């Protein structure tokens, strides 16, 4: 039998879908929005690991009735093949836009007579048009609340593989994919000609390529140092499980580190659970340009099939992603998840200068990654495991700028011209990582740590050189809404109050180290801020609840906001010496450059988790010296 946290298999998806279709509530015209694992309660997983007793294995299925817009949530017992409950989602809930939804939206636009007529005014043949499907960020359009909306930014191409982002069109249709109709077309008051100058990034269209780059090979003749058994991974004292779903994509479960004869837990579950990408142009309709990429599209649905040699180097182990389409049919994204090792420079070194004796160790890290294409952007997600106990999460943003026509402006005020007539608007990428911590057990506390200089004082600091690391206990949810402070080197320490370190006599701990990051720039009274409350703080801490998984709510698509973490934390629950979840928000503010076009170099953001008084010494001190190899010399 599969582990309780393993993703659904093709067989299990088929079983779940058959069970739904056999229910009296099911109608033939229903659309399957998702079929995914319903993760068992935490205590049931712990009991399974102790005794082998399997919890009930359940599938969660979301269905849409396109005739009336109603949404249904169904839980299927995969053992009995019967549904345990069938309930209607809250009114006006709009689930994730699936790949099938996005293709349908583009089809509706291309078959629209009204859109075709608008394009004819500009001398554009609709057969050469591409339509980028964007979720519609609610901006007060009450008349759309009962529609399942997609807005489509239009572009044209000079030839089949032409980069269409060089040719934006000033026509923005909105479709209702339930009814299959265009419900609005936004245009400029003055018809503009479409920029025609090409700008392409594919190698075959470049006038020349560099010819001085020598081959660089990564070879592991004895194979990799990691082991994979099903979804269980072990490497250099680390061990964890890999999960997968349509919404978050890659999920890490039960992250532990072997310390002597103990397998010590660190994180129960880790994932990138939400994003918000708000654009900064204040004119309508661009105020609707805000994508919640996790909740609106699903990172699993958007995942790439990774290719050896470009996406990953070295000895690779791939794991497929299994999902279901709008008919409930399973399909496989081959090589969705990549595991490989990387050299990472020096791990540690010291030269005893008196004797000239040098000890140095190379650092190696395990990389677990996947890449998602969300319309124009690529997001590459990397979890790095290090030999010294550090765990790092890195997001590399690349792909294409979502360009637009200048609209009513002659020069962009909230964007940058990346080509004549092609406007790349200012925007942010705000991320939120859900970290269900388990530092040597589930009862944990969080301290905020600020490094502060002490005042000069005759008895305690007569020379003015003293400074301290000041710990402040975060006691309740409201008290634990925190913001990065680079001036004090602020980080957060997650402790287990019941277990002390043998050296420090202090509770064992791990620390969360943020990177410098801006918070959400939208005004607190804006619809954007109401919908993306999670991005207004760098850190939130909540007591674990199995139904609290997404900080912008279960259904952020077209939501009016004030759901999710901003609602949960109003109760101001205790977060000390209990089972807690950390929600870390971070991101990028993107002021585009001409150098970001026609394709963007990667820009990175993320965070680190590091042991702090968890071990009794440097856990990587036992890494052996690297074997001597012949080096190439000039």
N, C-alpha and C positions, 0 to 999 in steps of 0.2 A: 504494500500500500504506500501511497505517497505521503510525504511529510505534511502535516496540517497547514504549513505556510507555503507549500509549493503552488505555483500558478495552476489554473485549470488546464487540463490537457485537451486535445482535440476530442477525445472520447467523452470527457466530462462535459464539454460544451454541447456536444450533440445530445447527451442525456438530459441536460438542463433545458435545452430548447424543446425537445420532445415533451418533457413534462409540462412546460408552459403551454404548448400548443394543444395538449390534451385537456387543459383546464376549461371549464365552461365559460370563464370570463374572457378567454382569448377570442379575438376576431381576426379573420384572414388579412385584413388590411393594416393590422398593427405593424409598426416599424420597431425593430430591435435597435435600441440605442447603445446598449452594452450588455455583455455577458462576462462576468468576472467573479473571482473568488471573494466570498464573504469571509474575511479572516476571522478565525475563532477567537474567543476571549483569551486574554493574556494568561490567566491562571490555567485554562485548559491546555495551552501549549506547554506550560511548565510541568503540568501533571503528565502530559504525554512523554516529555523528555525524561521524567523520573520513572514512570511505570510502564510506558508503552501503550497506555490506554488512548485510543484515537477519539478525539472529539467529533461531533457531527460535522461532516464536510458539506459546506453549503455554497451555492452559487447565488450571486445577486444579479438580477436582470432588470433593466430599465426599458420600458416599452412606451411608445408614443402612439396615440390614436390621432392620425392626421386629419380626420374628419371633424373633430371637435377640439383638438389641441390638448386633450388630457394626457397626463403622464402617470404611469403606474410603476410601482416598485414591487418586485416579486422575489421571494427567497425560496430556493429549491433545496430540499434535502437530497443530496446526490446518492445517498444510500437507499432510501425508500423511493426515490424518483417522484416525489410528490412536493407540491408547494406548501410551505409552512405558513406563509401569509401573503396576501395580495392586497396592496393598499394603494390609494391614489395619492400622488405627490401633492404638495401644497399648490393652491391655485396659481396659475401663471408661471409655474416653474418651467424653465427651459433648460433641458439637459445639454450636454456637450454636442457640438457640431462634429459629426463623424466625417470621415473621408467621403462616404457616399453622399452626405448632405452637401458637402462643398462642391462635388462634381455636379450634383443636381442643381444647385444655385447657379453655377456657370451655364448649364444647359438652358435653364429658364431664361436667362438674360439673352443668350444667343438666339433663342427662338422668339424673342419679344419683338413685336411689330413696333411698339412705342420706342424701344431702345434703338432699333434699326433706323427709325425716322430721325432721331436725334443725331445719330452718327452720320447719316446722309447729309445733314446740314453742314457737316465738317469735312465732307468728301471722303468719309472712311467706310470701307467695305467691312461689314461685321464679321465676315469669314476670317479676317486677319486680326481680329480683336482677341485679347486674353482678358480674363476677368478674375481678379484676385478676390477670393471670398473672405470677408472680415465679419466677425461678430459685431453686433450693433450695441455699443455702450449706451445705456439709458441716459438720456439727457432731457427728460421731461415729456417725451412723446407718449402720452397716455393712450393715444389711439392705436399704438402698436403693441400694447401689453398682451393682447390675446393672439398676436401673430408670432410665428416662429421666423424671425427675421435674419437675413444675411444682407450686408451691403457689399457691393462689388466695385472695386477700383479698376477702372478700365485702362487698357494700354493697347497699342498696335505694334505690329511687327513688319519689318520690310521683307523678311523671308522667314522660313520656318524656325530656325534656331537663333534668330536675332534676339538680343537682350531687350525685352519689351519695356524694362524700367527706364530706358532712354526715351520712351515715347508715350508719356502719360496723356490721357484724354480728360477733358473737363466735363465728364458725364459720370454721375454716380447713382446707379440704380439700387433700389432696395427691394428684395424679393421676400415673399412668404413661402417657404419651402413646403409648408403643409398644404396650402392651396395651389401651389405651383404658379403663382402670379407675381408680376411686378406691381408693387403697391406705391412706389414713389420713384421719381427720377429727379435728382438734384443737378442743376447746371449753373454755369456762370451767366451773368446778365449780358456779357459780351462774348461772342463766339471766338475762341482762340484757335490758331493753327497748331497742329500737333508738332512738337520738335521732331525733326527727321534725322538728325545726325546720329549715326550708329556709334555704340560704345559696347564692345563685346569682350568677354573674358576667356572664352574657350580658346584653347591653344591653337586650333586650326584657323582661327580668325585673327590672330595677332600677327602683325607684320614681321616680327622677328622674335626669337627667344634666346635667352642667354646660352652660351656655349662653353662656359668655363666651370661648370659644376661637376665635380668628380663623384662617382658612386660612393655611397656610404651604406654598408651592410650591417645588419644586426644578426649575429649568428649565435645559436645555443646548441652546440653539437650533442650535448647530453640531455637536451630537453629543458623544460622550465622547472623552477623550484616549487611551484604551486601544484596542488592536487585538487581535482574537481570530481566529486561523486554526486551525480545528479545535480542538485542545486546547492550542495554543500561545498564550500571552498576552504582550504587551509593553506597557509603560507607563513613561514617565518614567525611562528607562535601565534599568529592571528588565525581565527576561524569565524566563519559567518555563513549565512544563507542568502541566496539571491532570490528575490521576488520580482514579479512583473505584473503590471496591469495597464489597462487602456489609458488611465488618467495620469498617473505619476510616471509611468514607464518603469525604470529601474528602481527597486526598493531593496534595501539591505536590512536583514533581520539577524538578531541574536549575535551581535558583534562581541567577540570575546578575545582575550589575550591570555596565553598560557604562561603562568608564572610559577616555575618549579613544578609541583605536582597539582597545581590548581588551575582550572580554566575559569578565569575571572571575567564576569560580564562587564561590559562598558556601555553599550547602547542596545536597547531592545529592538528599535526600528528607526530607520533613517531614510528620508526621502525629500525630494524637492516637491512640495505639495501645492504651491501656487505661484503665479506670476501676474504682474500687471504691467502693461506697456502703454502708458498714456502719452499721447502726442500733444504738443504745446501750442498748436495754432488755434486761436480763440474764435475764428469765424466758423459759422455753421456752413456745411455739415461736418467739418473736420473735428468738432468737439465730440463727435461720436466715435472717433478713432482711438479706441482704448481696447486692447486685447488682453484678456485673462487667459493666457495660453494653456495653462493646465486645465482649468475648469471649462473654458470655451471650446477648446480643440482636443485636448488630451495628448500628452507627450508620447504615450504608447502608440496611439493612432498615427502620430506623426513621425515615428521612429524610422531611421534609415536601415537598409540592409548593408552592413559594413563590408568594405572590400579590403582584402589583405594587400599591404604595400603602400596604401595611401592613408587610410583611416587609422590603421594599427601596424606596428612593425615588430619583428622578432617572432618568437614562437607563440602563436595565438591560440587561445581556446575561445570558441564562439558558443553562445547560447541563443537559441531561437526564441522569438516572441510569438505567442499564440493568442489570437484575438478572434472576434466574431464580427461579421458585417451586418448590414441593416436587415438582412433576411434571417439572421441567426446562424449563418453558415460560418464554420471556423476557417481561418486562414492563418498562414505562417509567415512572419517576417524573418527570413533567413538571416542568421548572424546579427541579430538585433543588439546583443550585448557582447562586448569584447573584453577578454582578460589577457593581460600580458605584463611582463616585467620590463623595467627600465633602469638603466644606470642613472644615478642622480648625484654624481660628483662625490665629494668627500663626506663621509658620515661622521668621522671624528679623527683627530690627529694631535699628536704632541711630539715635539723634539726635545729631548733632554740635552740642552745646549752644552752641558759640561762634558758629556761623553760623545755627543753627536748621534746618539741612538734615536732613531725615529720609529714611531708606531703610527700607522695610518690605516684606515678602513674605508673602502668604497661603500657608498650608500646605494642600496637598491630599493626600488619601490614596486609594489604591485598596483597595477592600474585596472580599475573596473569602470567601463565607460559605455555610453551609448550616445547617439547623435539624433536630434530631431529637427526636421525641416517644418517650420510653422509658416506656411505661405512663402514669404520672402526671406525670412531669417533662418539661419542654422544655429542651433544651440548644441554645443558639445559638452556633455556632462561627465566629469571625471571624479571618481573617488580614488584617492591615493593612500595606500597603506605603507607606512615606513617601519624600518626595523627598530627604531628607537621608541615606538609606541605612538607616534604622531599619526593622526587621521586627518586628511585634508580633503575638502570638497572644492572643486574648481569648475567654473563655467566659462567656456570660451564662446563668445558671440561672433558670428561671421555671417556670410551670405550676402544678400542684396538689400540695399536701402529701399524702403517703400516710398517711392517718389510720387509726386503729384504735380499737376499743372499749377501755375502761379495763382490761379483763381482770379479774384478781383484785384490783386496786387500787381504792380509793375516790378517791384523788387521785394524779395522775401524779408519779412520782419521777424518771423519765427522759424526760420529755416535758412538753408544755404543752397546756392546754386551749385550743383555738381556738374552741370552742363548747361549750355544756353537754353533757357526756358524750362529747365528741369529742377524742381524744388525738392530738397530733402529736408523735411521738417524736424525741428528739435523734438526729442522724445527721451523718455526714461525706460530702463528695464529694471523693474523691481521684482525681487525673488523672495520666496519664503521657504525655509527648510524646517521640516518638522523633525525634531530630535527627541525621541522617547527614550530618556536616559535610564540606565540601570547600573550605576557605579557600585560594583560589588553588592548588588541587590537593588530592590525597587524603592526603598525609602531613602530619598535623597533631598538635599536642600541646595539653594543657590545663593552665593555671595557675589556682590559686585565689588571688584577690586580696582582701586584707584591709587596710582603712585604719586605721593605728595611730598613736597619739601616741607620740613619742619621750620617753624620760626626760629630765628637766632635768639638763643636764650642762654644766660651765663652758666646755668647748671646742666641743662640737657643738651644744648647745641651751641657751645661757645664759639666754634669756628664756622658755623653756618653751613656745614657740609652734609647734615643728616637729612635723610628722607625715608619714608616708610611706604609699605604696601598696605593700604587701609581697606579692611574687609567690612562690608555692610551686608547684613543678612536681608534677603528679600522675603518678606513674611507672607504677603497676600498677593492676589492677582493684580490689584490696582497698584500696589507698591512695586510690583515686578515689571511694570511697563517702563522700559529703559531705553536710553539713547546712547549711541557711541560718543565717546569723548576722547579724541586723539591727544589732547593736551595733557591728560593724566594717564595715558597708556591704558585706558580702561579695558578690562576683560572680565569674564564671569567664571566663577569657580563652582563646579557641581560636586558636592561632598556627600559622603555617606556618614552621618553622625554617629553611627553605631560601631564603626570599624576605624581603628586608629593605625597610623603608620608607626612601625617599630622604631624609626629614627627620629621623626619629628614629634611624635606623640600627639599629632593632630589628625583629624579625620582624613581618610584617604579621599583623593579628589581627581577630577579632570577639569581642564580649563577650556573655555570657548574663546578663541581669539578672533575678533572680527577684523576685516580689512577696512580701510578708510572708505566710507560710503555715504552718499547723500540719502536723505529720506524723501518721501513723496513731496513734490513741489506744488501740487495742486492745492488750491485754497481749501481750508477745512470745511467750508460750507458748500463746496462743489459736489456735483454728483460723483465725480471721480473719487474724491476722498471718502464719501459715504460708502462707496462700493469697495474701495481698497484700503480700508482702515488698517489692515495688517501692516501696510507700508509706511504708516505714520510713526512707528516705533521700531527700534533696532532689535529689541528683545521683548518677548512676552513669555510668561511662565504660567501654566495651568496645571491643575491636578488631572491625572489621566482619567479620561472618560472614553469608552469604546466608540461612542457616536460623534466624537469631536475630532474630525480628521482634516477639514479643509478650512483655512482661516478666512476665506471670503464666502463661506457657506457652501452647502452641497450643490446649489444651482446658481453660480454667479452669472451665467449667461443671461443678459438682459435684465439682471436684477436691479432693484432700486437701492440696494445696499443695506448697511446696518445689520448684516447677518454675520454668522461665524464668530471670530474671536472677539470682536468688539461687543458682541451680545453676551457671549459666555462669561467674559470677565467682569460684567456688571455685578455678578454675585459676590465678587471679592473673596473667593474661597481661599482657604489656607494652602500654602505651597511649601511648607517646611516639614522636613522629616516625613515625607509621603511620596507616593508614586507620582512623578511629575513629568511634564512634557515641555521642552523648550521650543519656541518658535522664533527663529532668527531671520530677520528681514535685512536684505542688503541689495545693492544694485549699482547700476551705471546710469549716468546722465550722458546722453549721446548728442553732442553738437557735431553734426556731420561735417566732413571735409571733402574736397574734391578727391583726395587720396583714398576715400572710402568707396570710390566708384571706378569701374563698373562692378567690382566685388570687394567686400570689406576684409582687410586683415583682421585677425582675431583680436578681440579685447576681452580681458579676463577679470573675473571677480570671484569671491568665495570666502572661505573661512577655514580655521584649523581647530581641531580638538587635540589637546596634549595632556599627558599624565602629569599630575602635580602632587607629589607625595603619595603616589599610588604604589610605586616600587621602592625598594630599599637602596637601589643603585641604578646607574645607567643600564637600562635593559638591553642595550645593544653592545655592551662591553664584551660579550661572548661571540660577536661576529668574527669569523676567522680572517686572517690576512688573505688578500687576493693572490691567486697563483701567479707566479712570474710569467710574463708574456713578453715576447719580443716586440719592441715598438719600432715604428717606422721613423727614421731620422733623415734629415736632409743630407 
